[in-house]
Amino acid sequence: MSNFDCDLFVIGAGSGGVRAGRMAAQRGARVVVAEAGALGGTCVNVGCIPKKLYSYAAYFGEWAEQSHGFGWVGEAPRFDWAVLKQRRAAEIKRLNGVYEGLLHGAGVQLLRGWARVVDEHTVAVDCAGGEQRLTAQHILLATGGAPEKSGLPGDAWAKSSDDMFDLDPFPKRLVVVGGGYIACEFASIFRGLGAEVTLVHRGTHLLRGFDQEMAVFLTGEMRKKGVKVCLETTVTEAERQGGIQRLRLSNGQTLEADAVLHATGRRARTEGLGLEALGIALNKDGTVPVDDRLQTRVPSIHALGDLVGRKALTPVALAEAMYLVDRLFGPVAGKLVRQPIDYDLVPTAVFTHPNVGTVGLSEEAARRAYPKLRVYRAEFKALQHTLSESTERTLMKLLVDDASDRVVGLHMVGHDAGEVVQGFAVAMQGGLTKAVFDRTLGIHPTGAEEFVTMREVLRVVEAEKP
């Protein structure tokens, strides 16, 4: 036992913070976690979980309409926004309780209040009963991120992604400003729930950083479903009259909306942590600088998740937490210490309609990384749409390093793309080659089988010589 009040003090009870606290406590460490907000962080409360629930809600309306082609007759059920909000809130409250139970079950002390670092081994917590100060051998910063103010016209009235789950009333006309995954997901969700949606993005294509061909394909599919996508367009003026907002766009168009979502970026939650006094200067993007071991310039202070900005994804924060706990307190008996995270092969999904699933490099990045690249592509109408009269199509793509035959990028736009790509991400981690994919038998009839039946090379791309 050390001379400190605890072995690990965690600031923030989001996915990464809770996982680190639990796992450290299970290894015998004395752990304290401080959190002023709802347990579970962004993912549980205003991110992954409620967003996916709303995505399901939006799909049910679409499926009800498509079911007519398969013999189901009669009118579709009526959507009740208030019921969805109530059901979602109840589920999130349940999950908050689950997270609290996990901490208590592991023997973690939970303090409810805002915490800040006083020095390299001391944390102050502003609790309801007054300030508490505790010393810790290790301090972990896991405060996550938050929507960033856009600075665009109308910003004072615009909603953030945190606000979208409890809008009142339901917006019949919604304008979404932004082109990242959050903007695209909410545009798809609210269109599926019945709103008229316009997506305004200043870039030439959606989903910057994703494979461009897939992004262009997704744009076309979203437009088919009724989302009005305005690319290379900005908001130049905004005004509000009563509950109506009027936006003027750079393309000359004027829009009226019941709600406007600004989804133009997120920032790390560093305010009030006391980092400046410790000499921890932030990166240019506002994230906390750490080394490969997730350690700041102060050896006893560590950070992970959205706060460090390697990959702003819940599974990344969980993996970083497990790695850090192994490094600080040793692995579970009989297990090897986990290695640093491989950020090049992180699978992810965008829950647009249709979904996007991806793992590995985009074609643009792969062209820069490999002298010669083979590109395989399959586009088709999924079997589930053949009788429904839906025009939705699926696109799949494999990128292969010609020299090693290793698959270095795998991408999909289509129904349940995230579910499909998750399995193939295992193969990618194993470094499997295209030859192994070719030897694998497909499950018929499924969309996923296309990934193991692609034989014809679409194109061979050679890296540009300097």
C-alpha positions in Angstrom: 0.0 0.0 0.0 1.3 3.4 -0.9 1.2 6.5 1.3 -1.4 8.1 -1.0 -5.2 8.1 -0.3 -5.7 6.0 -3.4 -3.7 4.3 -6.1 -5.7 5.7 -9.0 -7.9 8.7 -9.2 -10.0 8.9 -12.4 -11.6 12.2 -13.4 -14.6 11.4 -15.6 -17.0 8.4 -15.6 -17.4 7.9 -19.3 -16.7 4.7 -21.1 -12.9 4.9 -20.7 -12.9 6.2 -17.1 -15.3 3.6 -15.8 -13.4 0.8 -17.6 -10.1 1.9 -16.2 -11.5 2.3 -12.7 -13.2 -1.1 -12.6 -10.3 -3.0 -14.1 -7.7 -1.3 -11.7 -9.9 -2.1 -8.7 -10.2 -5.7 -9.8 -6.4 -5.9 -9.7 -6.4 -4.8 -6.1 -5.8 -1.0 -6.6 -7.6 1.5 -4.5 -9.6 3.6 -7.0 -11.6 6.8 -6.7 -13.7 8.1 -9.7 -15.1 11.6 -9.8 -18.0 12.6 -12.0 -20.4 15.6 -11.9 -22.6 14.6 -14.7 -24.6 11.4 -15.7 -22.5 8.2 -15.6 -21.5 6.7 -18.9 -20.4 9.9 -20.5 -21.2 11.0 -24.1 -21.7 7.5 -25.5 -24.4 6.4 -23.1 -26.2 9.8 -22.6 -26.0 11.8 -25.8 -24.0 9.8 -28.2 -23.7 6.2 -29.4 -26.6 4.6 -27.5 -29.4 7.1 -27.9 -28.4 7.9 -31.5 -28.5 4.2 -32.4 -31.9 3.9 -30.7 -33.2 6.8 -32.8 -31.7 5.3 -35.9 -33.7 2.1 -35.2 -36.8 4.2 -34.8 -36.3 5.9 -38.1 -35.8 2.5 -39.8 -39.1 1.1 -38.6 -41.0 3.7 -40.6 -39.0 2.8 -43.7 -39.5 -0.9 -43.1 -43.2 -0.5 -42.6 -43.5 1.1 -46.0 -41.3 -1.5 -47.7 -43.2 -4.4 -46.1 -46.1 -3.8 -48.5 -44.0 -5.3 -51.3 -43.7 -8.5 -49.2 -47.5 -8.9 -48.7 -48.1 -6.8 -45.6 -51.1 -4.6 -46.3 -52.6 -1.7 -44.4 -51.4 1.7 -43.3 -48.1 2.2 -41.5 -48.4 2.9 -37.7 -48.2 6.6 -36.6 -45.0 7.8 -35.1 -45.1 9.4 -31.7 -42.0 11.5 -30.9 -43.0 11.9 -27.2 -43.1 8.1 -26.8 -39.7 7.7 -28.3 -38.2 10.3 -26.1 -39.7 8.8 -23.0 -38.6 5.3 -23.8 -35.1 6.5 -24.6 -34.8 8.4 -21.4 -35.9 5.4 -19.4 -33.3 3.2 -21.0 -30.5 5.7 -20.5 -31.5 6.1 -16.8 -31.3 2.3 -16.5 -27.8 2.3 -18.1 -26.7 5.1 -15.7 -27.6 2.7 -12.9 -25.8 -0.1 -14.5 -22.6 2.0 -14.7 -22.9 2.9 -11.0 -23.5 -0.7 -10.1 -20.3 -1.7 -12.0 -18.2 0.8 -10.1 -19.6 -0.1 -6.7 -19.4 -3.8 -7.5 -15.7 -3.5 -8.2 -15.1 -1.6 -5.0 -14.5 1.8 -6.6 -15.3 4.9 -4.5 -17.5 7.3 -6.6 -17.5 11.0 -5.8 -20.2 13.2 -7.4 -18.7 16.5 -8.2 -16.3 18.5 -10.5 -12.7 17.6 -10.1 -9.5 19.4 -10.9 -5.8 18.5 -10.5 -4.0 20.6 -7.9 -0.5 19.1 -8.3 1.0 15.9 -9.7 -0.5 13.8 -7.0 -3.5 15.8 -5.6 -7.0 16.2 -6.9 -9.7 18.5 -5.5 -13.4 17.7 -5.9 -16.2 20.2 -5.5 -18.8 18.0 -3.9 -22.2 18.9 -2.5 -20.7 18.9 1.1 -17.8 21.1 0.1 -14.3 20.5 -1.4 -12.5 17.3 -0.9 -8.9 16.8 -1.6 -7.3 13.4 -2.1 -3.8 12.3 -3.1 -3.2 9.6 -5.7 -0.2 7.7 -7.0 -1.7 8.0 -10.5 -4.2 10.4 -11.9 -6.2 9.6 -15.0 -7.9 12.3 -17.1 -11.0 10.9 -18.9 -13.3 13.8 -19.3 -14.1 13.2 -23.0 -15.3 15.8 -25.4 -18.3 18.1 -26.1 -19.8 19.8 -29.2 -17.9 22.9 -30.2 -19.5 26.2 -31.0 -19.5 26.8 -34.7 -19.1 30.6 -34.9 -21.5 30.5 -37.9 -24.4 32.9 -38.4 -27.2 31.8 -36.2 -24.9 30.0 -33.7 -26.7 31.5 -30.8 -30.0 29.7 -31.6 -28.6 26.6 -33.2 -28.8 23.2 -31.5 -25.9 21.0 -30.8 -25.9 17.2 -31.1 -26.5 17.0 -27.3 -29.8 18.8 -27.8 -31.3 16.7 -30.5 -32.7 13.9 -28.4 -35.2 16.1 -26.5 -36.3 18.6 -29.1 -39.8 20.0 -28.4 -41.7 20.0 -30.6 -40.5 17.6 -33.2 -39.1 19.8 -36.1 -41.0 19.4 -39.3 -38.1 21.2 -41.1 -34.6 20.6 -40.0 -31.4 22.1 -41.3 -28.1 20.3 -40.4 -24.9 22.2 -40.9 -21.8 20.0 -41.2 -20.6 17.0 -43.1 -19.1 14.7 -40.5 -20.6 11.5 -39.2 -22.7 13.2 -36.5 -24.2 15.6 -39.1 -24.9 12.8 -41.6 -26.4 10.5 -38.9 -28.8 13.1 -37.5 -29.8 14.1 -41.1 -30.7 10.4 -41.8 -32.4 9.9 -38.5 -34.7 12.9 -38.6 -35.5 12.3 -42.3 -36.5 8.8 -41.4 -38.7 10.0 -38.6 -40.6 12.3 -41.0 -38.8 15.7 -41.0 -37.9 17.6 -44.1 -34.1 17.7 -43.8 -31.5 19.8 -45.6 -27.8 19.1 -45.0 -25.4 22.0 -45.7 -21.7 21.3 -46.0 -18.9 23.5 -47.1 -16.8 20.6 -48.4 -16.8 18.9 -51.8 -17.9 15.6 -50.2 -19.3 14.3 -46.9 -17.3 12.3 -44.3 -13.9 13.8 -44.6 -11.2 11.2 -43.9 -13.4 8.3 -45.1 -13.0 6.7 -48.5 -14.2 9.4 -51.0 -15.9 6.9 -53.3 -17.9 5.6 -50.5 -18.8 9.1 -49.3 -20.0 10.1 -52.8 -22.0 6.9 -53.0 -23.6 7.5 -49.6 -24.5 11.1 -50.6 -26.5 9.7 -53.5 -28.3 7.2 -51.3 -29.2 9.8 -48.7 -30.6 12.0 -51.5 -32.7 9.1 -52.7 -34.3 8.9 -49.2 -35.2 12.6 -49.4 -32.3 14.4 -47.6 -31.4 17.5 -49.5 -27.6 17.7 -49.6 -26.0 21.0 -50.4 -22.2 20.6 -50.9 -19.7 23.4 -51.3 -22.2 25.6 -49.5 -22.1 27.8 -46.4 -24.6 29.7 -44.3 -24.0 33.4 -44.9 -26.9 35.0 -42.9 -29.3 33.8 -40.3 -32.2 35.4 -38.5 -35.0 34.2 -36.2 -38.6 35.2 -36.1 -40.6 33.5 -33.4 -39.8 29.8 -33.6 -38.8 30.0 -37.2 -35.1 30.4 -38.4 -34.4 31.7 -41.8 -31.0 30.9 -43.3 -29.4 32.4 -46.4 -26.9 30.1 -48.2 -23.9 30.9 -50.3 -25.6 29.2 -53.3 -28.4 31.9 -53.2 -30.9 29.6 -51.6 -33.0 30.7 -48.5 -34.2 28.1 -46.1 -36.8 28.2 -43.3 -36.4 25.7 -40.5 -38.0 24.8 -37.2 -34.6 23.7 -35.9 -31.0 24.1 -37.0 -28.3 21.7 -35.9 -24.7 22.9 -36.0 -22.6 19.7 -36.1 -19.3 21.2 -37.2 -16.9 19.7 -34.6 -16.2 18.6 -31.1 -13.6 19.8 -28.5 -11.8 18.1 -25.7 -13.2 18.9 -22.2 -10.2 20.4 -20.5 -11.7 23.5 -18.9 -11.2 23.6 -15.2 -8.9 20.6 -15.0 -6.0 22.7 -13.8 -3.6 21.6 -16.5 -2.0 25.0 -17.1 -0.7 25.1 -13.5 1.1 21.8 -14.1 2.7 23.0 -17.3 0.6 20.7 -19.6 0.1 22.7 -22.7 -2.7 21.6 -25.0 -2.2 20.5 -28.6 -3.3 22.9 -31.3 -6.7 21.1 -31.6 -7.3 21.4 -27.9 -6.5 17.8 -27.0 -4.2 16.7 -24.2 -0.7 15.6 -25.4 0.3 12.1 -24.3 3.0 9.7 -25.4 2.5 6.1 -26.7 2.0 5.1 -23.0 -0.9 7.6 -22.6 1.3 9.6 -20.2 1.4 13.4 -20.1 4.6 15.3 -19.5 3.8 14.9 -15.8 4.7 11.2 -15.2 1.9 10.5 -12.6 -0.8 12.0 -14.9 -2.4 10.1 -17.8 -5.2 10.7 -20.3 -7.2 8.7 -22.8 -10.3 8.7 -25.0 -11.7 11.8 -26.7 -9.5 13.9 -24.5 -6.4 12.9 -26.4 -8.1 12.7 -29.8 -6.3 9.7 -31.3 -9.7 8.2 -32.4 -12.9 9.6 -30.9 -14.6 6.3 -30.6 -15.9 4.4 -27.5 -14.1 1.1 -28.3 -10.8 3.0 -28.6 -11.3 4.6 -25.1 -12.1 1.2 -23.7 -9.0 -0.4 -25.3 -6.8 2.5 -24.1 -8.2 2.0 -20.6 -7.3 -1.7 -20.6 -3.8 -1.0 -21.9 -3.2 1.7 -19.3 -4.4 -0.4 -16.4 -2.2 -3.3 -17.5 0.8 -1.0 -17.7 0.2 0.6 -14.3 -1.1 -2.3 -12.2 -0.1 -5.4 -14.2 -2.3 -7.8 -16.3 -4.8 -10.3 -15.0 -3.0 -13.4 -13.7 -1.8 -15.6 -16.6 -2.3 -12.9 -19.2 0.3 -10.9 -21.1 0.5 -7.1 -20.8 -1.6 -5.5 -23.6 0.3 -3.7 -26.3 -0.3 -0.1 -27.3 -3.3 0.4 -29.5 -3.0 -0.1 -33.3 -4.9 3.0 -34.5 -4.5 2.1 -38.2 -7.0 -0.8 -38.0 -9.8 0.6 -35.9 -13.2 -0.4 -37.4 -16.0 2.1 -37.3 -19.5 2.6 -38.6 -21.6 5.6 -39.5 -25.3 5.0 -38.7 -26.7 6.8 -41.7 -29.4 5.3 -43.8 -27.9 3.2 -45.3 -25.0 2.5 -42.9 -21.3 2.9 -43.6 -18.8 0.4 -42.2 -15.1 0.6 -42.6 -11.8 -0.7 -41.4 -8.3 0.0 -42.6 -7.1 2.6 -45.1 -9.2 4.7 -47.5 -8.2 4.4 -51.2 -6.7 7.9 -50.9 -4.5 6.9 -47.9 -3.6 3.5 -49.4 -2.4 5.1 -52.6 0.1 7.1 -50.5 1.2 4.1 -48.4 1.7 1.4 -51.1 3.6 1.5 -54.4 0.9 -0.6 -56.1 -2.7 -1.1 -55.1 -5.4 -3.4 -56.3 -9.0 -2.2 -56.0 -12.0 -4.5 -55.9 -15.5 -3.3 -56.0 -19.1 -4.7 -55.9 -22.3 -2.7 -56.2 -25.7 -4.3 -56.2 -29.3 -4.2 -55.0 -29.7 -6.2 -51.9 -32.2 -9.1 -51.9 -34.3 -7.4 -49.2 -35.1 -4.5 -51.6 -36.1 -6.6 -54.6 -39.8 -6.9 -53.8 -40.1 -3.6 -51.8 -39.5 -1.3 -54.8 -36.8 0.4 -52.8 -34.1 1.9 -54.9 -31.4 1.5 -52.2 -28.1 0.0 -53.4 -25.1 -1.5 -51.6 -21.4 -0.7 -52.3 -18.5 -2.8 -51.1 -14.8 -2.2 -51.7 -11.5 -4.0 -50.9 -8.1 -2.5 -51.2 -5.1 -4.9 -51.5 -1.4 -4.2 -51.4 -0.2 -5.8 -54.6 3.2 -6.7 -53.2 2.1 -8.7 -50.2 -1.5 -9.5 -51.3 -2.6 -8.2 -47.8 -6.1 -6.5 -47.6 -5.4 -3.0 -46.2 -8.8 -1.4 -46.6 -12.4 -2.8 -46.4 -15.4 -0.5 -46.9 -19.2 -0.9 -47.2 -22.2 1.3 -47.6 -25.4 -0.7 -47.1 -27.8 -2.2 -44.6 -26.1 -3.3 -41.3 -22.7 -2.4 -42.6 -21.3 -2.0 -39.1 -22.4 -5.6 -38.2 -20.8 -7.0 -41.4 -17.5 -5.1 -41.1 -17.0 -6.0 -37.4 -16.3 -9.6 -38.4 -14.0 -8.7 -41.2 -12.1 -6.4 -38.9 -10.9 -9.6 -37.1 -9.4 -10.8 -40.4 -7.8 -7.5 -41.0 -6.1 -7.6 -37.6 -4.8 -11.0 -38.5 -3.1 -9.6 -41.6 -5.0 -11.9 -43.9 -4.4 -11.7 -47.6 -6.8 -11.5 -50.5 -6.0 -15.2 -51.2 -7.4 -16.1 -47.8 -10.6 -14.1 -48.6 -10.8 -16.0 -51.9 -10.6 -19.4 -50.2 -13.4 -18.4 -47.7 -16.8 -19.6 -48.7 -19.7 -17.2 -48.5 -23.0 -17.5 -46.6 -25.7 -17.4 -49.3 -27.8 -15.4 -49.8 -26.3 -12.5 -47.8 -24.8 -9.2 -48.7 -21.7 -10.0 -46.7 -20.7 -12.8 -49.0 -19.7 -10.3 -51.6 -16.6 -9.6 -49.7 -15.3 -13.1 -50.3 -16.5 -13.4 -53.9 -14.9 -10.4 -55.4 -12.5 -11.7 -58.0 -12.3 -9.1 -60.8 -9.9 -6.3 -60.2 -11.6 -2.9 -60.8 -8.3 -1.0 -61.2 -4.6 -1.2 -60.3 -3.3 2.1 -58.9 0.4 2.9 -58.7 1.7 5.5 -56.3 2.8 8.7 -58.0 6.5 9.1 -58.2 8.0 12.2 -56.6 
